[in-house]
Amino acid sequence: MENKGRRIAGTLLILLGLAMLGGALGLVLHNMRENNRAAEASQYALARIIETRPELRLPEPTIPPTEGGMEEYVEPVIPDMPTKEIDGWNYIGTLAIPSLELELPVMDDWDMDRLKYSPCVYKGSYYTDDLVICGHNFPSHFSPIKFIEIGAEVTFTNVEGVVYRYIVSNRETVRPMDVDYMIDNQSDKSEKWDLTLFTCNTGGQTRCAVRCIRADG
């Protein structure tokens, strides 16, 4: 009787193990399908943006303030970033990281639906040097940025062909609740960031933030 009970318990453990293995396999297949869909969608949008944008050029140089006093100062008007509509979504341009062989379109705003197709603007603008771009932890999207090297080149090209060049200055792990720190473009050590890229680390308990500074400013 005791041996029979052991056999039943052993059989149940085997069945439980097979169920867990099947669940894990299902999750892997689901993630693979999500990644493949994201890759196809982003590459389609990327091609559409590239084929229609004008000849590439560098940003116009910043004009220094006039001399003479505060009465001559005029608060600059920050324009909206131009966009291109593709299949109902608005894109502001393309992000490229040559060392990772990564080039992706970027949408003008974010939510969970948009992130299934493309990295998105989380906050800021390239005009004000405080642009924050978020992306899903898909292998075809932002998962590779967790391995980017300090000093790597990053370029952002807007839909009008203006190319903004950046250099990676820091890569750090940030807790999900530290939103203010994530989007702040200056650290406590007075290191200024002009561009931040971020994604969730595996497991979703922390985020990887890649900080960049302008190389053409």
N, C-alpha and C positions, 0 to 999 in steps of 0.2 A: 504493500500500500504506500509505503514511504517512497519507494522507487518510482511508483506511478506518479505521485505528486511532484517529484523532482522532474520527471519527464515533461509533465504538463507545464510546470514553471519554466523549464528550459525552452519549450516550444513557444510559450508566450513571449519570452525574452527575444527569441529569434524573430517572431512576427513583429514585435515592437521595433526591433532594430531595422527590419526591412521597411517598415512604415516610415521611420525617421529618415532612412536612406532615400526612400521614394520622395519624401517631402523636400529633402535637400536638393535632389536632382531636379524636381519641379521648379524650385526657386532658381537654380542655376539656369535652366532653360528659359524661364521667364525673364531673367536679367539679360540673357543673351538676345532674346527677341527685342527687348526694350532698347538695348544698345544698338542693334542692327537698324531698328526703325529710326533712332536718333541720328545715326550715321548717315542714312539715306536722306533724311529730311534736311540735315545741315549741309550736306554736300550739294544737294539740289539748290538750296538758297544761295550758297556760296558761289556756285557757277552763275546764277542769275545776276548776282550783284557785280561780279567781276566783268561779265560780258557787256554790261551797260554803263559802267562808270567811266568818267572821262580819264584823260591821261594823268598819270600820277604826278604829284608835286608836293613840295614841302610846305609847311604852314607859313603864313606871312609872319615876318619878325614882329615882335612886340614893340610898340612905340613907347619910349620912356616918357614919364610925366613931364609936362612943360615946367620951366623954371618961373619963379616969380611969386608964388604964394598960393594959399588954399582957395582964394577967390577964383582962380583959374581952373581949379580941379573940377572935372565933370565925371560923375559916376558912370562907369562904362555900362553899356547895355549888353547883357550876356544873351546871345542868340540861342534859340533852340537848335539842337543838333539835327541836321537834315536827315531825312529817312527815305527809304525806298520800300514800297509795299509789294509783298510777294505772297500771293494766296491768302490775303487777309491779315497778314502779320507785317508789322513795320520793323525794318532793320536799319541800324545806324552805320553799319560797315562791317569790316572783317578784321579778325585778330589773327596774327601769325607768330608762331614761335619756331624759328627754323631748327634749333637744336633738338626739338622734340618732333620735328616733321609734322607740325600741327598747324592747321589753318581752318578757322571756323567763322561763320557769320555771327553777328551779335544783334539781338533784338533791342528795341528802345525801352522796354519795360519788362518787368518780371512777374510771373506767377507760376504755379506748379504746372499748368498746361503748357505755357511757353517753354519752360525748361525741358520739356520732353523733346523739343525740336532743336533748341539752340541755346547757347549761353545768352545771358540777358544783362542789361544794365540794372544794377541794384540801387545805385545812387550816383549823383554827380555828373560831370561832363568833361570831355577832353578840352573844352574851352577854358575851364577853370582849374584844370590840373587836379581834380579830385574824383576821377572816374573810378567806380567800383563795379566790377563785372563778376557775376556768379554763374556757375555751371554745375550740372549734375556730375556725379562721380562715375560717369560712363567712360570706358576705355577710349571711346571715340570722341569724347568731349573733354572734360577737365581732369579726369583721373591722372593723366601724365604730368600735370603741373606739380604734383607732389614730389617729383624727382628732378625738377628743374635746378640747374646750378646757378649759384650767385655769379653775376656778370653776364648771364645769357641775354641775348637780344630779344626784345618783344616789339612788334610793330602793330599799330592800329591804323587802318586805312578807312577813311569815311566814304560814304557813298558818292561824294564829289571828287574823290581821288586824292584827297589831302592825306599825307602819310605822317603819322606821329611815331617817333622812335623812342623806345624806352630801354633801360638796362635794369635787370633784376638786382635789387639791393639787399633783399632779405626774404627769408622764407620761414614762417613760424606756424605754430599750432595754437589755435584760438578756441576757447569754449563757446558753445552755441549761444549762451546768454550774454556774451560780451559783444553785443551788437554795436554799441557806441564805439568801442575800440576798433571793431572791424571796419567801420565806415569812416573813422577819423583819419584824415590824411597826414597826421603828424604825431609822432610818438612822444613819450615823456622825455626822451633824450634829444628832442628837437630835430630828429631825422624826418624830413618831409618826404611823403610819397605822392607821386603824381598819378599812379595807377595801382589798383589792387585787384588781383584775381583770387577768387576763393571757391572752394568746393568742400564737401563733406569728406572726412577720412572714412576708411572702412569701418563699418559699425555705426556710423552716424553720431558718435559721442563727442567728437571734436571736429574742427574745420582746419583745413590747410589754407593759409593766406600767403600769397606771393606778392611782395611789395616791389614796386618799380619806380624809378625816377626818369625824368625826361632826359633824353640824350641829344635832343635838338633844340632845347629851349635856350 
